[in-house]
Amino acid sequence: MRRVIVAIVVAAWALLAPPGPRTGGAAEIKMRFAGNLPAANSNSKAMEVFKQEVAKLSGGHVTVDTFPGMQLGGAKENVDMTKSGSLEATYVGVAFLTGFVSRLNLLNLPFAWKDRQTAFKILDGPIGKELEGDLNRAGFKLLGFWENGWRHITNSKRPIRTPEDLRGIKIRVQPAEVYLKTFRAFGANPTPMDIKEVYSALQQGVIDAQENPFANIFNLKFYEVQKYLTVAGYTYDLMGAAMNKRFYDALPPDQQRAVDAAARAATEFQRKQAEADDAVALENLKKAGMTVNVLTPQELAPFQERVKGLYKEFEKDLGKDLIDRFLAANR
């Protein structure tokens, strides 16, 4: 029933609020920015930085209302609303944008990323610009690639030390082919699911496991319904902070510059805050009583072996040249 209600609301907004600046007066433009993680998450805090910077840089002519914590629906709903223009901006895991830009699957290839610093260089460099162009053509103005973080596995059954330990485990993954294929290769039974449904699905036993960065596991209180945490870091996940491009293109040039500068400030803040939050969240999960095991390089090797073929498999969709350049940049 809730999905039906949200769908009706989305449709109504799309009709009543077509893309383009919404004005609250002769010189004021209003926009809404929504996210699906709690207010305490670094991505939600970055929305507030964006809000403050836009107000300052536009001389108060552009105002932003922020909606963290799934107030305007889940990740898929927020992406669809931003695409249609019934919502001006959102941040979501890039997996939720792969339905519009399939080449974003590149960013979640397993065991591809070297480290955070390398990731930022790639995202802010030529490869990131290519993907930004793809998003533009799909109707999104990229505000920045924000960090979601290294993804780890939690479950209610047993510690995960080998791929065999995942056999028969029903695990929630983000709705992108790269995640489904990765966990099938690991031997698990993956199912795509919006983040808004995960806690109740774990609580009711619909799924046994999920995978997320430390901060999400803590902020979304998955430790209440999961006992085991396996520190695997099998991929480094990004958030796409994106605006409806028609809305952006309709802004006056000076206000576009304000949005661009505010987006850079929010991106810089978010990346620093996310790294700081990561270590704190792990300690909080230990204090909450989770049983934590950290996979050693030797223990990770069998997982890496199982997904070797995925790079070749994604060449048709992503392009061999793009994958080769991405992997070379991570060496």
C-alpha positions as CSV (number, residue, x, y, z in Angstrom):
1,M,0.0,0.0,0.0
2,R,2.8,2.4,0.9
3,R,4.4,1.8,-2.5
4,V,1.1,2.7,-4.2
5,I,0.7,5.9,-2.2
6,V,4.3,7.0,-3.0
7,A,3.8,6.2,-6.7
8,I,0.6,8.3,-6.8
9,V,2.5,11.2,-5.0
10,V,5.4,10.9,-7.5
11,A,3.0,11.0,-10.4
12,A,1.1,14.0,-9.0
13,W,4.4,15.9,-8.4
14,A,5.5,15.2,-12.0
15,L,2.3,16.8,-13.3
16,L,2.0,19.7,-10.9
17,A,5.7,20.5,-10.8
18,P,7.3,20.2,-14.2
19,P,11.1,20.5,-14.5
20,G,12.4,24.1,-14.1
21,P,13.1,26.4,-11.3
22,R,10.2,26.8,-8.8
23,T,10.0,30.4,-7.7
24,G,8.7,31.6,-4.3
25,G,9.0,35.2,-5.5
26,A,10.3,37.4,-8.2
27,A,14.0,36.5,-7.5
28,E,13.8,33.4,-5.4
29,I,14.2,29.8,-6.6
30,K,13.4,26.9,-4.4
31,M,14.7,23.3,-4.8
32,R,14.4,20.1,-2.8
33,F,17.3,17.7,-2.2
34,A,16.5,14.2,-0.9
35,G,18.6,11.3,0.4
36,N,17.9,7.8,1.7
37,L,20.3,7.7,4.6
38,P,19.8,9.1,8.2
39,A,20.6,12.7,9.0
40,A,23.8,11.5,10.9
41,N,25.3,10.1,7.7
42,S,28.0,12.1,6.0
43,N,26.0,12.3,2.7
44,S,23.0,13.8,4.5
45,K,25.4,16.3,6.3
46,A,26.8,17.2,2.9
47,M,23.3,18.1,1.7
48,E,23.3,20.7,4.5
49,V,26.6,22.0,3.4
50,F,25.3,22.3,-0.1
51,K,22.2,24.1,1.2
52,Q,24.2,26.6,3.2
53,E,26.7,27.3,0.4
54,V,24.0,27.8,-2.3
55,A,22.2,30.3,-0.1
56,K,25.4,32.2,0.6
57,L,26.7,32.1,-3.0
58,S,23.4,33.0,-4.6
59,G,22.8,35.9,-2.2
60,G,19.8,34.1,-0.8
61,H,18.1,33.8,-4.2
62,V,18.3,30.0,-4.3
63,T,17.0,28.1,-1.3
64,V,17.3,24.4,-0.7
65,D,15.0,22.2,1.4
66,T,16.7,18.9,2.5
67,F,15.0,15.6,3.1
68,P,17.3,12.9,4.6
69,G,16.3,9.5,5.9
70,M,13.9,8.4,3.1
71,Q,11.4,11.2,3.8
72,L,10.5,11.4,0.1
73,G,10.7,7.7,-0.6
74,G,13.5,5.2,-1.1
75,A,16.5,5.4,-3.4
76,K,14.7,4.2,-6.6
77,E,11.8,6.6,-6.0
78,N,14.2,9.5,-5.4
79,V,16.1,8.7,-8.7
80,D,12.9,8.4,-10.7
81,M,11.6,11.7,-9.2
82,T,14.8,13.5,-10.0
83,K,14.8,12.1,-13.5
84,S,11.2,13.3,-14.1
85,G,11.9,16.6,-12.5
86,S,9.3,16.2,-9.7
87,L,12.4,16.4,-7.3
88,E,15.3,18.7,-8.0
89,A,18.2,16.7,-6.6
90,T,19.1,13.5,-4.7
91,Y,22.0,11.4,-3.6
92,V,21.9,7.7,-4.1
93,G,24.2,4.7,-4.5
94,V,25.5,4.7,-8.1
95,A,23.9,1.3,-8.4
96,F,20.5,3.0,-8.6
97,L,21.7,5.1,-11.5
98,T,23.0,2.1,-13.6
99,G,19.5,1.7,-15.1
100,F,20.1,5.0,-16.8
101,V,23.9,4.8,-17.3
102,S,25.0,1.2,-17.5
103,R,28.7,2.2,-17.6
104,L,28.4,3.2,-13.9
105,N,28.7,-0.5,-13.2
106,L,32.4,0.1,-13.7
107,L,32.6,1.7,-10.3
108,N,31.4,-1.4,-8.5
109,L,33.6,-4.0,-10.1
110,P,34.8,-6.3,-7.3
111,F,38.4,-5.9,-5.9
112,A,39.1,-3.2,-8.5
113,W,39.8,-0.1,-6.4
114,K,43.3,0.4,-4.9
115,D,42.4,2.9,-2.2
116,R,40.4,6.1,-1.4
117,Q,43.0,8.5,-2.6
118,T,43.3,6.7,-6.0
119,A,39.5,6.6,-6.2
120,F,39.2,10.4,-5.9
121,K,41.9,11.0,-8.6
122,I,40.0,8.7,-11.0
123,L,36.6,10.2,-10.2
124,D,37.9,13.7,-10.6
125,G,39.9,12.8,-13.7
126,P,39.1,11.8,-17.3
127,I,37.2,8.6,-16.4
128,G,35.0,10.5,-14.0
129,K,34.4,13.2,-16.6
130,E,33.3,10.5,-19.1
131,L,30.8,9.1,-16.7
132,E,29.6,12.6,-15.8
133,G,28.9,13.1,-19.5
134,D,26.9,9.9,-19.6
135,L,24.8,11.2,-16.7
136,N,24.3,14.5,-18.5
137,R,23.0,12.7,-21.5
138,A,20.7,10.7,-19.3
139,G,19.1,13.8,-17.9
140,F,21.2,14.3,-14.7
141,K,23.5,17.1,-13.7
142,L,26.2,15.5,-11.5
143,L,26.9,17.5,-8.3
144,G,29.6,15.1,-7.3
145,F,30.7,11.5,-6.7
146,W,30.3,11.2,-2.9
147,E,31.6,8.3,-0.8
148,N,29.4,5.5,0.4
149,G,32.4,3.4,1.4
150,W,34.0,0.0,1.4
151,R,31.3,-2.6,1.5
152,H,31.3,-5.5,4.0
153,I,29.0,-8.4,4.7
154,T,26.7,-9.0,7.7
155,N,24.6,-12.0,8.3
156,S,22.6,-13.9,10.9
157,K,23.9,-17.4,10.3
158,R,27.7,-17.7,10.8
159,P,31.0,-16.0,10.3
160,I,32.0,-15.7,6.6
161,R,35.6,-16.8,6.0
162,T,35.4,-18.6,2.7
163,P,33.1,-18.5,-0.3
164,E,31.6,-21.8,0.9
165,D,30.4,-20.0,4.0
166,L,28.1,-18.0,1.8
167,R,26.4,-21.0,0.2
168,G,22.7,-20.9,0.7
169,I,22.8,-17.4,2.3
170,K,20.1,-15.1,1.0
171,I,21.7,-11.7,0.8
172,R,20.3,-8.3,-0.2
173,V,22.3,-6.4,-2.8
174,Q,21.9,-3.1,-4.6
175,P,20.0,-3.3,-7.9
176,A,22.9,-3.5,-10.3
177,E,24.0,-6.4,-12.4
178,V,27.6,-6.2,-11.1
179,Y,26.4,-6.9,-7.5
180,L,24.1,-9.8,-8.5
181,K,26.8,-11.4,-10.6
182,T,29.5,-10.9,-7.9
183,F,27.5,-12.6,-5.2
184,R,26.4,-15.4,-7.4
185,A,30.0,-16.0,-8.1
186,F,30.7,-16.0,-4.4
187,G,28.1,-18.8,-4.0
188,A,25.3,-16.7,-2.3
189,N,21.7,-16.2,-3.3
190,P,21.6,-12.4,-4.0
191,T,18.3,-10.5,-4.3
192,P,18.1,-6.8,-5.2
193,M,16.2,-4.6,-2.7
194,D,15.8,-1.0,-1.9
195,I,17.5,0.1,1.3
196,K,14.2,1.1,2.9
197,E,13.1,-2.5,2.9
198,V,16.3,-4.1,4.3
199,Y,15.8,-3.8,8.1
200,S,12.4,-5.4,8.1
201,A,13.4,-8.1,5.6
202,L,16.3,-9.0,7.9
203,Q,14.1,-8.9,11.0
204,Q,11.5,-11.1,9.4
205,G,14.0,-13.6,8.0
206,V,13.1,-12.9,4.4
207,I,16.9,-12.5,3.8
208,D,19.8,-13.7,5.9
209,A,22.4,-11.1,5.1
210,Q,23.2,-7.7,3.5
211,E,26.4,-5.8,2.6
212,N,27.1,-2.2,3.3
213,P,29.8,0.2,4.6
214,F,30.3,0.4,8.4
215,A,28.5,3.8,8.7
216,N,25.4,2.5,7.0
217,I,25.3,-0.7,9.1
218,F,25.5,1.4,12.2
219,N,23.2,4.3,11.3
220,L,20.5,2.0,9.9
221,K,20.8,-0.2,13.0
222,F,21.4,-3.4,11.1
223,Y,23.4,-4.6,14.2
224,E,20.0,-5.1,15.9
225,V,19.1,-7.9,13.5
226,Q,22.5,-9.2,12.4
227,K,25.1,-11.0,14.5
228,Y,28.1,-11.5,12.3
229,L,30.1,-8.8,10.5
230,T,32.7,-9.9,7.9
231,V,35.2,-7.1,7.0
232,A,35.7,-7.9,3.3
233,G,36.0,-4.5,1.6
234,Y,35.3,-6.3,-1.7
235,T,34.3,-3.0,-3.5
236,Y,34.5,0.7,-2.8
237,D,31.0,2.2,-3.3
238,L,30.1,5.7,-4.4
239,M,27.1,7.9,-4.1
240,G,26.0,9.9,-7.1
241,A,24.7,13.4,-6.0
242,A,22.6,14.4,-8.9
243,M,20.3,17.2,-10.0
244,N,17.6,17.2,-12.7
245,K,19.5,18.6,-15.7
246,R,16.6,20.6,-17.1
247,F,16.2,22.3,-13.8
248,Y,19.9,23.2,-13.7
249,D,20.0,24.3,-17.4
250,A,17.0,26.7,-16.7
251,L,18.9,28.5,-13.9
252,P,20.5,31.9,-14.7
253,P,24.3,31.6,-15.2
254,D,25.2,33.2,-11.9
255,Q,23.0,30.8,-10.0
256,Q,24.5,27.9,-12.0
257,R,27.9,29.0,-10.8
258,A,26.6,29.1,-7.2
259,V,25.3,25.6,-7.6
260,D,28.6,24.4,-9.0
261,A,30.7,26.0,-6.2
262,A,28.3,24.7,-3.5
263,A,28.5,21.2,-5.0
264,R,32.4,21.3,-4.9
265,A,32.3,22.4,-1.3
266,A,29.8,19.7,-0.3
267,T,31.8,17.0,-2.1
268,E,35.1,18.0,-0.4
269,F,33.3,18.0,3.0
270,Q,31.6,14.7,2.4
271,R,34.7,12.8,1.4
272,K,36.6,13.9,4.5
273,Q,33.7,13.3,6.8
274,A,33.0,9.8,5.4
275,E,36.6,8.6,6.1
276,A,36.4,9.9,9.7
277,D,33.0,8.3,10.3
278,D,34.1,4.9,9.0
279,A,36.5,4.0,11.8
280,V,34.2,5.3,14.5
281,A,31.3,3.2,13.0
282,L,33.3,0.0,13.2
283,E,34.1,0.6,16.8
284,N,30.5,1.3,17.5
285,L,29.4,-2.0,15.8
286,K,31.9,-3.9,18.0
287,K,30.4,-2.2,21.1
288,A,26.9,-3.1,19.9
289,G,27.9,-6.7,20.2
290,M,28.5,-7.8,16.7
291,T,31.0,-10.7,16.1
292,V,33.6,-9.2,13.8
293,N,36.1,-11.1,11.6
294,V,38.5,-9.4,9.3
295,L,39.4,-11.3,6.1
296,T,43.2,-11.6,5.6
297,P,44.7,-11.3,2.1
298,Q,45.0,-15.1,2.1
299,E,41.3,-15.5,3.0
300,L,40.3,-12.9,0.3
301,A,42.1,-14.8,-2.4
302,P,39.4,-17.4,-3.1
303,F,36.8,-14.7,-3.3
304,Q,39.0,-12.8,-5.8
305,E,39.5,-15.9,-7.9
306,R,35.8,-16.5,-8.2
307,V,35.1,-13.1,-9.8
308,K,38.1,-12.9,-12.2
309,G,35.8,-13.7,-15.1
310,L,33.5,-10.7,-14.4
311,Y,35.8,-8.1,-15.9
312,K,35.7,-10.0,-19.2
313,E,32.0,-10.5,-18.9
314,F,31.4,-6.8,-18.6
315,E,33.6,-5.8,-21.5
316,K,30.6,-5.8,-23.9
317,D,28.6,-3.5,-21.7
318,L,31.3,-1.2,-20.4
319,G,33.9,-1.4,-23.1
320,K,37.3,-3.1,-22.9
321,D,39.2,0.2,-23.2
322,L,37.3,1.8,-20.3
323,I,37.9,-1.3,-18.0
324,D,41.5,-1.4,-19.0
325,R,42.0,2.3,-18.3
326,F,40.2,2.0,-15.0
327,L,42.2,-1.0,-13.8
328,A,45.5,0.6,-14.9
329,A,44.6,3.8,-13.0
330,N,44.2,1.7,-9.8
331,R,47.6,0.0,-10.0
